[in-house]
Amino acid sequence: MSAMQLRLTKRADVNMTDGPIVPQIINFSIPIILGMLFQQLYNTVDTWVVGNFVGKNSFSAVGTLSPVTNLAISFFMGFSSGASVIISHYFGANDKENLSKANHTFVATTLILCVVLTLLGMALIPLLLTILKSPTEVAYEQSIYLTIYFGGISGLLIYNMGSAILRAVGDSSHPFLFLVVSAVLNIILDLLFVIPFKMGTAGVAYATVLSQFISAILVFWVLFKTKSVVRLSIKKLKIDPTMLIKIFRIGLPSALQMSITSFSNVFVQSYINYFGTDVMGGWTAYNKVDQLVLLPMQSIAFATQTFVGQNLGTDKTERARKGVSACLYLSLASTAVLIALIIPASRYIVRFFIGSGEEGVIRYGAMFLTYLTPFYLLPCFNQIYAGALRGAGKPAIPMAAMLGSFVLFRQIYLFVMASYISNTIMPIALGYPAGWLLCSIAMIAAYKVCFTDERLRKSSIV
């Protein structure tokens, strides 16, 4: 076996039930942050390439599709969180038999979902484009991109499946390594397909899909070869009905919350599209930065979920609470640093994506970054406490809070604002911070109620 093969297949799981809390969280979170950063390179490079080498219509088309492309992956990410909580609990309890059942059930179910979500995504493209209400010249490009994206979505699902399994046992380094490989490949293919081959929007879509399949192959290779407790076996690859019910009990609320929120964001995007291609382009650039600012808090929220799951598996409730507090402080500090860096550089950031010739796009993008970025301290609270509650086996609480805030409240806010108060772009855009504030208040209250010794002792994750 080569040195590279040994590096990929050696055990990298980490038990977080003992030892110093903050270093464990940082060491676990950094590969996730870097990995998610490389994952963002998929769409970021796509939009940069079309913005600089294709044109404004393609830039707006690719950049405003995130609510649509997130539909299927959001459902699967929620489902994955259920499997991750179950696996992390069994890992913390050193229950290898049930860990293996959960692991193989999750993988077998994922393969079925690959087929289902591919077919469903392809079938829903006309409806989704109708809801978006994009200008005709943009809608054509969006149709091309979505057809290719949903046709090859299995690669992304399989990668996220493997990442959820590995992170549940404290291994965040392998998912990061796979994303580095696929992100670099995506950059190369983007430039190749768009510049010399002149494939336009289709080129960036094919580059994304092919890169994701490489990461999926790497995930499967490691899971079948690793010496860790999550090693896969073809003979054991079947669905255990009892274990599937446990995974769905934890994961389905998160899956529904994330997918419904993504579907709601399709309608939110339609409000943005109403204002034309300059606003769409500015919103696209803002969204690229939005995803960057969210990376630390989302990564630390993953760490919170795993940390709480493992420690409650060994009844260490006080250690679990201390871990949540540490995660919140780390999230707030890292987000504050990003806010301080982004606001002064807002115009330069937007110009990076679209070039210097589109002053309308630059003006709107800089405006969104300047006025919305300061509010990003708010999601730190709802993301970290949601991770803690999911890790404790209480996914229905963040589901209710986030659906109420990000879907119901936000849609009411946008309708009332657009119809009766001010149908201008900034009041519409402020619907996002308003939803973050409401959700954070709800999650703080829920965490204080649920994370008492008595309630944690009475709860059962599995």
Solvent accessible surface area in square Angstrom, and as a share of the most:
residue,aa,sasa,rsa
1,M,142,0.63
2,S,58,0.37
3,A,85,0.66
4,M,121,0.54
5,Q,68,0.30
6,L,94,0.47
7,R,99,0.36
8,L,16,0.08
9,T,1,0.00
10,K,105,0.44
11,R,126,0.46
12,A,26,0.20
13,D,27,0.14
14,V,67,0.38
15,N,77,0.40
16,M,1,0.00
17,T,6,0.04
18,D,94,0.49
19,G,42,0.40
20,P,92,0.58
21,I,29,0.15
22,V,66,0.38
23,P,63,0.39
24,Q,30,0.13
25,I,1,0.00
26,I,64,0.32
27,N,101,0.52
28,F,7,0.03
29,S,4,0.02
30,I,82,0.42
31,P,24,0.15
32,I,0,0.00
33,I,42,0.21
34,L,66,0.33
35,G,0,0.00
36,M,22,0.10
37,L,67,0.33
38,F,49,0.20
39,Q,45,0.20
40,Q,42,0.19
41,L,48,0.24
42,Y,8,0.03
43,N,44,0.23
44,T,26,0.15
45,V,15,0.09
46,D,0,0.00
47,T,0,0.00
48,W,69,0.24
49,V,0,0.00
50,V,0,0.00
51,G,10,0.09
52,N,61,0.31
53,F,100,0.42
54,V,63,0.36
55,G,28,0.27
56,K,60,0.25
57,N,57,0.29
58,S,4,0.03
59,F,0,0.00
60,S,0,0.00
61,A,0,0.00
62,V,9,0.05
63,G,0,0.00
64,T,0,0.00
65,L,1,0.01
66,S,14,0.09
67,P,14,0.09
68,V,0,0.00
69,T,10,0.06
70,N,62,0.32
71,L,24,0.12
72,A,10,0.08
73,I,18,0.09
74,S,12,0.08
75,F,44,0.18
76,F,0,0.00
77,M,50,0.22
78,G,0,0.00
79,F,1,0.00
80,S,5,0.03
81,S,16,0.10
82,G,0,0.00
83,A,0,0.00
84,S,9,0.06
85,V,0,0.00
86,I,0,0.00
87,I,0,0.00
88,S,1,0.01
89,H,26,0.12
90,Y,8,0.03
91,F,24,0.10
92,G,8,0.07
93,A,47,0.37
94,N,112,0.58
95,D,46,0.24
96,K,123,0.52
97,E,123,0.55
98,N,44,0.22
99,L,2,0.01
100,S,26,0.17
101,K,85,0.36
102,A,0,0.00
103,N,0,0.00
104,H,5,0.02
105,T,0,0.00
106,F,0,0.00
107,V,0,0.00
108,A,14,0.11
109,T,10,0.06
110,T,0,0.00
111,L,68,0.34
112,I,95,0.48
113,L,22,0.11
114,C,8,0.05
115,V,91,0.52
116,V,74,0.42
117,L,13,0.06
118,T,26,0.15
119,L,119,0.59
120,L,91,0.45
121,G,6,0.06
122,M,77,0.34
123,A,74,0.58
124,L,62,0.31
125,I,13,0.06
126,P,90,0.56
127,L,92,0.46
128,L,2,0.01
129,L,30,0.15
130,T,98,0.57
131,I,22,0.11
132,L,0,0.00
133,K,146,0.62
134,S,18,0.11
135,P,36,0.23
136,T,116,0.67
137,E,86,0.38
138,V,0,0.00
139,A,26,0.20
140,Y,146,0.56
141,E,37,0.17
142,Q,0,0.00
143,S,38,0.25
144,I,50,0.25
145,Y,5,0.02
146,L,0,0.00
147,T,59,0.34
148,I,26,0.13
149,Y,14,0.05
150,F,3,0.01
151,G,44,0.42
152,G,4,0.04
153,I,1,0.00
154,S,25,0.16
155,G,0,0.00
156,L,13,0.06
157,L,0,0.00
158,I,19,0.10
159,Y,3,0.01
160,N,8,0.04
161,M,0,0.00
162,G,0,0.00
163,S,2,0.01
164,A,13,0.10
165,I,0,0.00
166,L,3,0.02
167,R,21,0.08
168,A,0,0.00
169,V,1,0.00
170,G,4,0.04
171,D,5,0.02
172,S,5,0.04
173,S,34,0.22
174,H,3,0.01
175,P,0,0.00
176,F,50,0.21
177,L,54,0.27
178,F,1,0.01
179,L,2,0.01
180,V,37,0.21
181,V,65,0.37
182,S,0,0.00
183,A,0,0.00
184,V,71,0.41
185,L,51,0.25
186,N,0,0.00
187,I,57,0.29
188,I,98,0.50
189,L,25,0.12
190,D,0,0.00
191,L,61,0.30
192,L,71,0.35
193,F,24,0.10
194,V,7,0.04
195,I,68,0.34
196,P,79,0.50
197,F,115,0.48
198,K,167,0.71
199,M,73,0.32
200,G,16,0.16
201,T,5,0.03
202,A,23,0.18
203,G,0,0.00
204,V,0,0.00
205,A,1,0.01
206,Y,96,0.37
207,A,0,0.00
208,T,2,0.01
209,V,14,0.08
210,L,85,0.42
211,S,0,0.00
212,Q,7,0.03
213,F,73,0.31
214,I,62,0.31
215,S,2,0.01
216,A,3,0.02
217,I,109,0.55
218,L,41,0.20
219,V,0,0.00
220,F,46,0.19
221,W,81,0.28
222,V,0,0.00
223,L,0,0.00
224,F,54,0.23
225,K,93,0.39
226,T,4,0.02
227,K,122,0.52
228,S,11,0.07
229,V,40,0.23
230,V,0,0.00
231,R,122,0.45
232,L,5,0.03
233,S,37,0.24
234,I,125,0.63
235,K,190,0.81
236,K,111,0.47
237,L,47,0.23
238,K,141,0.60
239,I,59,0.30
240,D,37,0.19
241,P,96,0.61
242,T,85,0.49
243,M,5,0.02
244,L,37,0.18
245,I,118,0.60
246,K,45,0.19
247,I,0,0.00
248,F,59,0.25
249,R,112,0.41
250,I,2,0.01
251,G,0,0.00
252,L,66,0.33
253,P,20,0.13
254,S,1,0.01
255,A,1,0.00
256,L,70,0.35
257,Q,8,0.04
258,M,54,0.24
259,S,19,0.12
260,I,72,0.36
261,T,17,0.10
262,S,8,0.05
263,F,78,0.32
264,S,5,0.03
265,N,30,0.15
266,V,0,0.00
267,F,79,0.33
268,V,3,0.02
269,Q,3,0.01
270,S,12,0.08
271,Y,51,0.19
272,I,1,0.00
273,N,4,0.02
274,Y,152,0.58
275,F,56,0.23
276,G,25,0.24
277,T,28,0.16
278,D,48,0.25
279,V,4,0.02
280,M,0,0.00
281,G,0,0.00
282,G,0,0.00
283,W,5,0.02
284,T,0,0.00
285,A,0,0.00
286,Y,5,0.02
287,N,20,0.10
288,K,10,0.04
289,V,6,0.04
290,D,20,0.11
291,Q,30,0.13
292,L,66,0.33
293,V,1,0.00
294,L,32,0.16
295,L,2,0.01
296,P,11,0.07
297,M,0,0.00
298,Q,52,0.23
299,S,0,0.00
300,I,7,0.04
301,A,12,0.09
302,F,56,0.23
303,A,0,0.00
304,T,0,0.00
305,Q,13,0.06
306,T,4,0.03
307,F,1,0.00
308,V,0,0.00
309,G,0,0.00
310,Q,0,0.00
311,N,0,0.00
312,L,18,0.09
313,G,15,0.15
314,T,50,0.29
315,D,121,0.63
316,K,69,0.29
317,T,24,0.14
318,E,86,0.39
319,R,38,0.14
320,A,0,0.00
321,R,51,0.19
322,K,115,0.49
323,G,1,0.01
324,V,1,0.00
325,S,51,0.33
326,A,14,0.11
327,C,0,0.00
328,L,15,0.07
329,Y,150,0.57
330,L,47,0.23
331,S,0,0.00
332,L,41,0.21
333,A,60,0.47
334,S,37,0.24
335,T,0,0.00
336,A,46,0.35
337,V,90,0.52
338,L,36,0.18
339,I,21,0.11
340,A,69,0.53
341,L,117,0.58
342,I,8,0.04
343,I,53,0.27
344,P,103,0.65
345,A,33,0.26
346,S,9,0.06
347,R,96,0.35
348,Y,155,0.59
349,I,39,0.20
350,V,0,0.00
351,R,72,0.26
352,F,115,0.48
353,F,12,0.05
354,I,10,0.05
355,G,20,0.19
356,S,76,0.49
357,G,72,0.69
358,E,55,0.25
359,E,88,0.39
360,G,13,0.13
361,V,0,0.00
362,I,0,0.00
363,R,132,0.48
364,Y,52,0.20
365,G,0,0.00
366,A,9,0.07
367,M,48,0.22
368,F,0,0.00
369,L,1,0.00
370,T,52,0.30
371,Y,128,0.49
372,L,0,0.00
373,T,1,0.00
374,P,62,0.39
375,F,79,0.33
376,Y,1,0.00
377,L,69,0.34
378,L,42,0.21
379,P,3,0.02
380,C,0,0.00
381,F,54,0.22
382,N,0,0.00
383,Q,38,0.17
384,I,0,0.00
385,Y,25,0.09
386,A,0,0.00
387,G,3,0.02
388,A,0,0.00
389,L,0,0.00
390,R,31,0.11
391,G,0,0.00
392,A,1,0.00
393,G,13,0.12
394,K,42,0.18
395,P,8,0.05
396,A,53,0.41
397,I,54,0.27
398,P,0,0.00
399,M,46,0.20
400,A,62,0.48
401,A,17,0.13
402,M,5,0.02
403,L,37,0.18
404,G,29,0.28
405,S,3,0.02
406,F,19,0.08
407,V,28,0.16
408,L,114,0.57
409,F,64,0.27
410,R,6,0.02
411,Q,45,0.20
412,I,95,0.48
413,Y,43,0.16
414,L,1,0.01
415,F,113,0.47
416,V,57,0.33
417,M,26,0.11
418,A,23,0.18
419,S,59,0.38
420,Y,164,0.62
421,I,118,0.60
422,S,34,0.22
423,N,66,0.34
424,T,75,0.43
425,I,17,0.09
426,M,32,0.14
427,P,31,0.20
428,I,3,0.01
429,A,1,0.00
430,L,62,0.31
431,G,1,0.01
432,Y,38,0.14
433,P,6,0.04
434,A,28,0.22
435,G,0,0.00
436,W,20,0.07
437,L,88,0.44
438,L,78,0.39
439,C,0,0.00
440,S,3,0.02
441,I,103,0.52
442,A,42,0.32
443,M,0,0.00
444,I,52,0.26
445,A,55,0.43
446,A,19,0.14
447,Y,26,0.10
448,K,141,0.60
449,V,78,0.45
450,C,12,0.07
451,F,8,0.04
452,T,58,0.33
453,D,56,0.29
454,E,99,0.44
455,R,125,0.45
456,L,10,0.05
457,R,171,0.62
458,K,156,0.66
459,S,33,0.22
460,S,81,0.52
461,I,9,0.05
462,V,47,0.27
